[in-house]
């Protein structure tokens, strides 16, 4: 490495420590396919992004695939959500715990929210990667927790295909049922990396069983009995592990199953409402709208 290049790297490192505003330089010949949840982010590089409101149900701000040759430099002074990225080809660098770490094919990186983070291309090397950026409030458990790996092995093929599928669907038929399935796949691939193990088997066993009987009118006390713990302990454990209360997670599972039924069956909305635990199709429709962003009839 030349002396000038070494000085340049030191300068970038200093900038990363001291920067007080965001930097986003794509560099020459950089290409990106991007899907955003809405048009609230007015940065230039998102101007041509496709919009998929269903991303918001998983708190995903945007996702995409980027290919860079040189000059890529992104610095965020305060990342307002977990940031996941996995290398497809080539090599780049990511700021992890204050140090630049190389990201190569077969590797992924998960950065927590509310800290400074950065990524950059390596001079003379091309780099393509897929990313998923979340938007998370400070009072909820983020995707990247203290139990999540920061960097590790990852099979990028499935996530890449899911993001490509979402991009293609946004530009073609834009069918809500297909968009819903692509967004869920994207989120689940990230979640599998972020939470590779269940820290409490009782919680996993509880919700696995509940998913088989969503039509039942569960109460918090009954959920706690099924998990062999007190209602308060179940509430604390769910908040810690899932970022939701037990009843909120029950609703999440019901809406998830309802989306699947709407996409794969011809059942009437009122039938699906009963299958997921709602006697009133009106209440079901309003709840679905709140959680998914569309009414059941609109999704279908």
Order of alpha helices (4+ residues) and beta strands (2+ residues): alpha-beta-beta-beta-beta-beta-beta-beta-beta-beta-beta-beta-alpha-alpha-alpha-alpha-alpha-alpha-alpha-alpha-alpha
